[in-house]
Each structure stands twice: as C-alpha cells, then as structure tokens.
C-alpha cells in the first residue's frame, strides 16, 4: 500500500529540504518532493507536522538494552532489544556478542534466527556482530579473560550457519590475525580491529589483507604516539578506513570528537552506541558478560576496577552530540548514523531517503527527540 508522508524537513546525506514529502510504495521510497512540487493523490497521507525526517539509524554495535543483553541468549532478550531500540530511531540492528564460550554464542545466534523467522516486529536484524572472543588478553576492557581465544574462522562459520555473521571485531596481532581478515572477507564477513595492542606495522599487515574497519575507535586500541602512530593514527591516516565512534562525550571527549571529524570528515565515521543492558534504565547495579557493573550518572563501569563497561548511549543522542560539538550541518552528520554503516557492511538499499531505498524513516524534533519511526514504510514506533 502507498503512503504519502508530507509536511516534513527531509534530511538525507547531502540533502536538506524544507516543506518536503516522501511517497512510499511497497516498503520503499518511490519518490521525494520538494517545496512547491505537486503531490500525488494517495489515500494514506501522514502529516509530518514539520518534523525532521532522516534515514532510519543503523546500530552495528549494541549489546543490550532495557535490562537485557543479547548474550542472555533468551528470546525475551532478543525481542526486547529489537523492539526498544526503535524508540531511539534504530531501524536496523546488529546485536553484538561478548567474549564467551562458543555454545553461549551459538545460543544467542539462535534467538536472532528465531526473531527473524517469526517476522521481525521491531528493528531489522540482518546479522550479528561478534565482538571477541579473538582479542588481545592485555586489552580486555570489560571483556571476560576466561574465554579469550585465537582467531578461528571455522568457529565463525559454525556460528554463521546458525544466523549470518556480518562483522567480527578482533585483535589483528593475534596468531594468524592478518590472514583471518582475508578469510572473513572471502566469506562475506567484515573484519574489524579492536581490543588490540597492534603497532602501525601490524595494522598495515592486516590492511594489506583487506581490513578496513576499526571498532569503538580510540577505546581499547593503541594510541597515537610520535614513535608509532598505532591504531588511532592508522584510523586517522587512512581515508578508506571506517571507524566506529561512541559519541557519548565520555568514551570520546568533545575535543577528540572535533579533531577526528576535522581529519576524517563525515564519510567514514559510524556512530554506534556500544550499549549494554542498562541502556534505557535508571542508574544502579548491572552486569556485562557476567562481570558486575555500576551505572552512575549514566556511566557504566566495572565494579572491580572502574573500567568503562559499554555505554548507556542511544543513537539519537549520539547524532545530537556530534552535530552540536562539530557544528556541522545535519545533512553531513546524518551520514554517520546509517549511510556509512550501510557502505561499510555492503548493506545495499539502506541509509538514504531517496527513490529505491528502503522506507526506513525517523521523524524527530529540533531537540533530536524521536517522535515516530517507520520500518519499510510501516509505522513501528510513535512517541504519542
């Protein structure tokens, strides 16, 4: 069925049109109309009431929300995350795992498979992001040291047989690390580096094997240094490297946000939440991968040593933060919420409000508050 969404400010990569409208047919954007264009006659008309329409957000790195974690490996957890992420504007989600035994990872994959099989009621879930278990034990962050292991493409493919693995974040300096990147790419899976002590030379070895992604940039990776630029330097130097960015002003301070955007621009930065189960909940005790966590003032930290343990960030807030901190126009910063994710992971037909693209649409006000969310042209969330 067709729908006309009118009276909106339409913002998409390199596009910002006031008094615009979008025609939706068969779950896709059929046409867009600028101010003054004649609008088609359609039975189903939705008045956007002057709200800003942007492409649905793609969160490629999210562990949990609303008191549950994907690695709880329960159907309730998977369903809750996929439904509740809609309220922050997320229309496509890669539920993200932790460093855990293979049987627990397999059980979580089964819940994603079941969620899609019964007809996704919330976000689209095209696949899963494996963060770990192939990480450097000296760069754990909030990952569990008991289950760290060396890169094993056979394990990844066993999990992929249950449900698609779209991305694997690992330490490239681990045994067979560079070759592992090529093996993943050969199977249509995006390799990314993090929880790593790799030198720049180590990064380049993996780069020559096809690595073009760095996960939660600046966090749990080798810092920029004048004798070895490390992974942070690599991400800044190479324009074709996509970086994930947790822009909660805690994992990355505002000055670093400004610096990274000045150097890289908006074409290869992917906003993520790295959210854990406490996202969307009040402060208090929580956990991540079985490790006790305390959330205070929205900051999630390990109870044992105070290390950051994921975040409670939401995607709409991340977009608000970078737009305010950088001063860049929304038609630039909005590239970082879906368009870059779609390009980095070869997810065609997502990330723009243009003819032929999925009608994944977020309506938000001037304060970046999400008011309504459409997935494939169907209203899935309304704040009213």
N, C-alpha and C positions, 0 to 999 in steps of 0.2 A: 504494500500500500504506500502511496505517495504522501509526503508531508512537506509543508512549507513552513520553515522557521524564519519569521520576519522580525523587523524592528530590532536589529542587533548591531553591535560593533563586531565585525568579523576580523579576527587577528589570526594569521597563519604565517609561516616563515616568509619574510619579506613582504607581507601583505597586512595592511591596516585600513579597513573600510568602514566608515560610519553609515548608519541607516542602510545596512545591507540585509540580504536574505539568502537562505540556503534551501534549495529544493532537494529533497531526499526521495529516492526510489530504490526499492529492493535492497535496503540496507546500505546504500552508497550515496555519496554526494552526486546528484545528477547535474546540478548547475548552481552557480552562485550569481547574485545580482547586486549591483552597486546602487547607490543612491540615485533615484530618478529613473531606473530601469523599470519597464513594465513587468509586473509579476504575473505568473501563470495562475489560472483558476484551479485551485485544489480544494477538495472537501475538507481535508485535515490541515488546519492552519494553527500554528503555535505562535503566540505573540511573545517575543523575547524581552519585551519591556525595557529595551535599551541596554540590556546586559551585554557583556563581552563574551563572544563565542570563540573558543580556542580548541585546537585538536585535543582529543582525549589523551590524558597523560599515560605514559608507559613507564612503569616502575620495574626496572630489571634487577633490582637488588632489595628484596624485602623478606625478612624472616618471619614476621608475625604482626599481630595487631589485636586489640580488644581482648587481651588476656590469654591469647593462644599463639602457638608457634607452629609453623609448617612441620617441623620435625617432631611435634607431638604425635604425628602420624595417625591422627583421628580424622574421620570425615567431618566432624563438627569443626575442627580447627581449620581445615582447608576451606570449608564453606563460609565460615565466619570471616576469614581474611579476605576472600574474594568478594564477599558482599560488602563488608565495611570499608574496603579501600575505595569503593565508589564515592563515598562521601567526601573524599579529598581530591576527586577528579580523575582517579585512575580508571582507565577502561581496559588496559592490557597489563597483565602482571606476570612476572616470572617469580614464583615462590622460590625462596632461596634456602639452601640447606646449610648445615654446620658440619664441623669435623666430628663425625660419629661413625660407628660401625656400619658396614655395608648393609646388614639386614635392617637397620633402622632407616637408612636412606631409602632402601627399596620399599619399605612400608609407607614412607611419606610419598614416594612416587605413585604408589597405588592409589592414594587418596586423590592426587591430582588427576589420575586417569579416570577415576570414578566420577569426579566433579564434572569433567568434560563430557563423559559418556551419558550422564543424565540430563545434559543440556545446561550449560553454564548460566546460572541465574544472576551472577554478578559480573565481575571482570572476565574478559577473555584470558585464557591461560594456554598459550601456545607451547609452553615448555617450562623447564625448571632450570635454575641457575645453581650449579654446585659450587659453593664456596668452601674450599677444602675438599677432602681431607689431605690434599697433597701440598702441604705448606711447610715452611721452614719452622722447626720447633723453637727456634730462637726469636721468632716474630709472631708469637701466638695471638697477641691482643687478648680477646675474650674467647678464643677457641680452646677446646679441650685437648691437652697434650697427650692424653692416653690413646688417642685414636689417629694421630698423625701417621701418614704412610707415604711411600714414594709413589710418583705418578704411575698410573696403571690404566692404559687405555682400555684394556679388557674389562676392568671393573666399570668404567664409564659406559661402555657399550652394553654391559649387562643391565645397568640402570636404564639406559636409553631404550632397551627392548620393552621395558615396562611403560615408560612415558618419555616423550622427547626431552633430551638434554640440550638446551640451547647455548649454554655458556658454562665454562669451567674456570674458576679463579684459583690459581696455584702459584707456587714459587718456582721460577724458571731455573734457579740454580740447583734444584733437587736433581737426583740421579735421572738422566735421560730427559731433563726438563725441556731443552730446545726441541728435541725430536718429538716430544709429547705434543707440542704446539702444532707441528705439521700433521701428526696423527689425528688430532682433533679436527683440524681443518679438512682433512681428507674425508671425514665422516660428517661434514656439515655442521660442526660444533665450533663455537667461537672460543678461542683461548684468551685468557686474561691473566695478568700477573698481579699478585698482592701477597701479603704476609710473607715478605721476601726480603732478604739481605743482599740481593743481586747487585753486583757492580754494573757500571755502564757497559763494560765489555760483555758481561753475562747477559744483559738485556739485548745487546746487539746480536748475540748468537741466536737468541730466540726470535728476534726481529727478522733475521735472515731466514728463519723457518716459518715466517708468516704471522707472528704475534703483532697485533695492532691495538690491543686494549690494555688498560691499567684500571684495576678496581679500586674503589674508595681512595682516590688519589690523595697523596701525602700521608695517609694513615697506614701504618704498618708496612712501610717501604723505605728504602734507602733515601736519605735526604740529599738535597743539593749541597755539594761541597766543592771547594775550589781545586781539590786534587782528584776528585772523582765525582762526576755530576749525578751518579746514581740513577734511580728510577724516577725521582721527581724531575731531575734535569732531562732525562730521556723524554718524559711526557711533555715538557715544555719545548724541547728542541724539535721533535718530530711532528710536523703538522698533520701527518696522516694517522697519528695515534689517538684513538678515542680514550677519554678519561671519564671515569665516574666521579661525581662530586657530591659530598654530603654537606649541603649548604645550610646548616643549622646555626652558623656563627659560633659553633663550639668545636666541632671536628676541624673546621676551617675558619680562621678568623677573618673578619671583613677585609683587612688589608691584603691577605693572601687571595681572597676571592677576587679583589680588584686586579691584583698582579696577574693571576692566571688568565683572567678574561682579556687583559691588555695584551698578553703574549699570544694566547691561542685563539682569541676571537670566540665566536659562538658556534662554529661549525663542527667541533669535535668534543664538546663537553656534554655529558649526560647527567642530568640531575637524578639522584637516587635518594631514597630515604634510609636504607640500611636499617629499617625499623624492626624492633623486637616486640615481644608480646605486650609490653607496657604502653605502646603507642595507642593513643586514644583513651588512656586511663589516667586517673589521678596519681600523684606521687605515692610511693610506697615500695614495699619489697616486691621483687620479681626474680626471674632467673633467665639465663641464656645457656642453652646446651647443658643444662644440669648444674651450672655454676651460679651461686647466689648473686643477685644484683640488687642494688638500692637505687631507686629513682627519686631524685630530689631536685626541685625546680626544673623538672623536665629533663634532667641529665641522668642517663642510665650508666652506672658504674659498677664494676665488680666489688662485692663486699670485701673481698680478700685484700685487694691492693689499690683500689680506686681507679683501675684502668677503665677507659670508656668501653661500654658493652653494647655496641649498636647504638641506635638512637630512638627517639620518640617522634622524629620529624614526620611531617606529612607533605605530600608533593605540592599542594597549592601554596603552602608556606615557603617551601624551597624556592618556588618561582617568585614569590613576593620578595624574598630576601635578596636574590641576585638582581632583580630589577631595581630595587631601592639602593643596593650597595654600589652597583656599577653605573647606574644612571642611564643604562642602555634602553632603547625603545623596546616595547613589548614584542614587536614583530621580529626582533633579534633574540631576545631571551627565551621566547617560546620555542625556539629551535631545540633548546636543551631539555624540553620536557617530553618530547616524543619523536621528532624528526630525526635527531641524531641517534636515538636508540634504535629506530627502525633501520637506519642505514648501517649501523654497526653490527646488527644481528641479521641483516638481509631479510627483514620482515616487510615485504612489499605491500603497498596499498594502505599504509598507516602513516600518520604524522603530519598530514596536511588537510586543510579544508578546501579541497579542490575537486573538480569532476573526476570520477573514477576512484576516489579514495573512500575508505570506509567512513560511514557517517557516525564516527565516534566524536562526540561534541560535548564540551564542558561550557556551561553558562556560569559566569562568575561576575560579582560586582566590582566596584572600583577598589574595594579593600581586599580583593582576591578571595572573597568568601564564595565557596561553591554553592550554587543555587539549584542547578539541575544538570543531570548527566544523561546523555544518550549513548547507547552502545548499538552499533549497526542500525541507527535510526530509531531505536526503541528506548523510551524513557525508562531508565533503571533506578534513578535516584532523584528525589526532589526534597529540598530543604523546607518546603512549605507544609 
